[in-house]
Amino acid sequence: MAHAEFIDDAKLPALQKTNRYISGLIRLGRIKKHFDLEKAALYTIIREPYAHLNSHLNWLIATYNDSDDAYFKYNNPVIFNIGRDLSRYNFDSMKNLQHFVDDISDLHAPFFDNMQTRYFLDSEVTRVSHEHLKEAKDNAKMFTLVGLTENYTDFIHNFIKINRFKKPVLNKKLNLSKSSPLFDYRDNAVREILNPLVRFDLELYAHLRKMNQK
């Protein structure tokens, strides 16, 4: 079962009874509430925060620009409208980039503010804080394995080893973005502007990366 984030809370517990594998962008608090974790193992992958932010913004824009897929237009107009607004930004401009960061409201913060840390929290929050980072680090201990996108091959190897699976034959890479970067997230000036949106993600990423090296 994939994309379980689109399933209503009331229907989530039943998924565990009928599926061996469930995936989705689900906050840990929802997982704790609706699944029996004594009968499940948790796995996840996180990404270098600046690269993740760029990818996420590109995805939001794609939800608006993709004329062949109107799912979000009719089922989640909030995401669709955010994508529309982002499509009008010129992210090559430092001034516009700074305006984008400064202009994020509390209502839209969950879509931009330290998004990866949020998935490790028990509850939804308006803005991520140091206390939330501590909670995320503690909750990360519940996962059997936390991988890094940059070391995806290692994650697959460890996942297969833990579960004693046979190594699959992959003919091509899936879920590859066709969008060009919105900005040069390796540029120090760009990173400084965007830092408020990833500051806690960066700390969590460093913490989990260190755990991976043990």
C-alpha positions as CSV (number, residue, x, y, z in Angstrom):
1,M,0.0,0.0,0.0
2,A,1.6,3.3,-1.1
3,H,0.7,6.9,-0.5
4,A,-1.0,6.1,2.8
5,E,-0.9,9.9,3.6
6,F,-4.0,10.3,1.5
7,I,-6.0,7.8,3.6
8,D,-8.4,9.0,6.3
9,D,-7.3,8.4,9.8
10,A,-10.3,6.1,10.5
11,K,-9.2,3.8,7.7
12,L,-5.5,3.6,8.6
13,P,-5.7,0.8,11.2
14,A,-7.3,-1.5,8.6
15,L,-4.4,-1.2,6.3
16,Q,-2.2,-3.1,8.8
17,K,-4.5,-6.0,8.6
18,T,-4.5,-6.3,4.9
19,N,-1.0,-5.1,3.8
20,R,2.5,-6.4,4.5
21,Y,4.0,-3.1,3.4
22,I,2.7,0.4,3.8
23,S,4.4,3.6,2.7
24,G,3.6,7.3,2.8
25,L,4.6,10.7,4.1
26,I,3.0,10.2,7.5
27,R,3.9,12.1,10.7
28,L,5.1,9.7,13.4
29,G,2.3,10.8,15.7
30,R,-0.3,9.5,13.3
31,I,1.6,6.2,13.0
32,K,1.7,5.8,16.7
33,K,-2.0,6.5,17.0
34,H,-3.3,4.3,14.3
35,F,-0.9,1.4,14.0
36,D,0.2,-1.4,16.3
37,L,4.0,-0.8,16.4
38,E,4.6,-4.1,18.3
39,K,3.6,-5.8,15.0
40,A,5.4,-3.4,12.6
41,A,8.9,-2.1,11.8
42,L,9.5,1.5,10.8
43,Y,11.9,2.5,8.0
44,T,12.5,5.9,6.5
45,I,14.9,7.9,4.4
46,I,15.8,11.5,4.8
47,R,17.6,13.9,2.4
48,E,20.2,16.7,2.7
49,P,17.9,19.5,3.8
50,Y,18.7,22.2,1.2
51,A,18.4,19.6,-1.6
52,H,15.1,18.4,-0.1
53,L,13.7,22.0,0.1
54,N,14.5,22.6,-3.6
55,S,12.9,19.2,-4.5
56,H,9.8,19.9,-2.4
57,L,9.3,23.4,-3.9
58,N,9.6,21.9,-7.4
59,W,7.1,19.2,-6.5
60,L,4.6,21.9,-5.3
61,I,5.0,23.8,-8.5
62,A,4.5,20.6,-10.5
63,T,1.2,20.0,-8.8
64,Y,0.0,23.3,-10.4
65,N,1.7,22.9,-13.8
66,D,0.9,19.3,-14.5
67,S,-2.2,19.5,-16.8
68,D,-2.4,15.7,-17.0
69,D,-2.9,15.3,-13.3
70,A,-5.6,17.3,-11.6
71,Y,-5.7,15.4,-8.4
72,F,-4.6,18.2,-6.1
73,K,-6.7,20.8,-7.9
74,Y,-9.8,19.0,-6.8
75,N,-8.7,17.0,-3.8
76,N,-6.3,19.3,-2.0
77,P,-6.7,22.9,-3.3
78,V,-4.4,24.3,-0.6
79,I,-1.4,22.5,-2.1
80,F,-2.6,23.3,-5.6
81,N,-2.8,27.0,-4.8
82,I,0.6,27.1,-3.1
83,G,2.0,25.5,-6.2
84,R,0.3,28.2,-8.3
85,D,1.8,31.0,-6.1
86,L,5.3,29.5,-6.2
87,S,5.2,29.1,-10.0
88,R,5.1,33.0,-10.1
89,Y,8.3,33.4,-8.1
90,N,11.7,34.0,-9.7
91,F,13.9,32.1,-7.4
92,D,17.0,33.2,-9.2
93,S,16.6,36.6,-7.6
94,M,18.2,36.9,-4.1
95,K,15.7,39.6,-3.3
96,N,12.7,37.4,-4.3
97,L,14.2,34.4,-2.4
98,Q,14.5,36.5,0.8
99,H,11.0,37.8,0.3
100,F,9.8,34.2,-0.1
101,V,11.3,33.2,3.3
102,D,10.2,36.3,5.1
103,D,6.6,36.1,3.7
104,I,5.8,32.6,4.9
105,S,2.8,32.7,7.2
106,D,2.1,30.4,10.1
107,L,-0.7,28.9,8.0
108,H,1.7,27.9,5.3
109,A,4.7,27.2,7.5
110,P,4.1,23.4,7.7
111,F,4.7,23.3,3.9
112,F,8.1,24.9,4.1
113,D,9.5,25.1,7.7
114,N,11.9,22.3,8.6
115,M,9.6,19.7,7.0
116,Q,11.7,16.6,7.6
117,T,11.9,17.3,11.4
118,R,8.1,17.6,11.4
119,Y,7.6,14.0,10.3
120,F,9.4,12.7,13.4
121,L,7.0,14.6,15.8
122,D,4.0,13.4,17.7
123,S,1.8,16.4,17.0
124,E,1.4,19.1,14.3
125,V,3.2,22.3,15.2
126,T,3.1,25.8,13.8
127,R,6.8,26.4,13.8
128,V,9.6,23.9,14.6
129,S,11.7,24.8,17.7
130,H,14.7,23.3,19.6
131,E,12.3,21.3,21.8
132,H,10.8,19.8,18.7
133,L,14.2,18.9,17.4
134,K,14.9,17.0,20.7
135,E,11.6,15.2,20.3
136,A,12.5,14.3,16.7
137,K,15.8,12.8,17.8
138,D,14.2,10.8,20.5
139,N,11.5,9.5,18.2
140,A,14.0,8.5,15.5
141,K,15.1,5.7,17.9
142,M,11.8,4.0,17.1
143,F,12.9,3.3,13.6
144,T,14.6,0.0,12.7
145,L,16.5,1.9,10.0
146,V,16.9,5.5,8.9
147,G,18.7,5.9,5.6
148,L,20.0,8.9,3.7
149,T,19.0,9.6,0.1
150,E,22.6,10.4,-0.7
151,N,23.5,6.8,0.4
152,Y,20.4,5.1,-1.0
153,T,22.3,2.0,-2.1
154,D,23.5,1.5,1.5
155,F,20.0,1.8,2.7
156,I,18.7,-0.8,0.3
157,H,21.5,-3.1,1.2
158,N,20.8,-2.8,4.9
159,F,17.0,-3.1,4.4
160,I,17.5,-6.4,2.4
161,K,19.9,-7.7,5.0
162,I,17.6,-7.0,8.0
163,N,14.6,-8.5,6.3
164,R,16.5,-11.4,4.6
165,F,15.1,-10.5,1.2
166,K,16.6,-11.4,-2.1
167,K,18.3,-8.5,-3.9
168,P,15.9,-7.2,-6.5
169,V,16.9,-6.5,-10.1
170,L,16.4,-2.8,-10.9
171,N,16.2,-1.9,-14.6
172,K,15.8,1.8,-14.0
173,K,15.6,4.4,-11.3
174,L,12.1,5.5,-10.3
175,N,10.6,8.8,-9.1
176,L,13.3,10.9,-10.7
177,S,12.5,14.6,-10.9
178,K,12.5,16.1,-14.4
179,S,12.6,19.7,-13.0
180,S,15.6,21.9,-13.0
181,P,16.9,23.3,-9.7
182,L,15.0,26.5,-8.7
183,F,18.2,27.9,-7.1
184,D,21.8,26.9,-6.5
185,Y,21.4,25.5,-3.0
186,R,25.2,24.9,-2.8
187,D,25.7,28.7,-3.0
188,N,26.6,30.1,0.4
189,A,24.5,33.2,0.0
190,V,21.4,31.1,-1.0
191,R,22.0,28.8,1.9
192,E,22.2,31.7,4.3
193,I,18.8,33.1,3.1
194,L,17.1,29.6,3.3
195,N,18.7,28.6,6.6
196,P,15.6,29.4,8.7
197,L,13.6,26.9,6.7
198,V,16.1,24.1,7.3
199,R,18.1,24.9,10.5
200,F,16.6,22.1,12.5
201,D,16.5,19.7,9.6
202,L,20.2,20.3,9.2
203,E,20.8,19.3,12.9
204,L,18.5,16.3,12.6
205,Y,20.2,15.2,9.4
206,A,23.7,15.5,11.0
207,H,22.5,13.5,14.0
208,L,21.0,10.7,11.9
209,R,24.0,10.7,9.5
210,K,26.2,10.1,12.5
211,M,24.0,7.3,13.6
212,N,24.4,5.7,10.2
213,Q,28.1,5.7,10.5
214,K,28.2,3.7,13.7
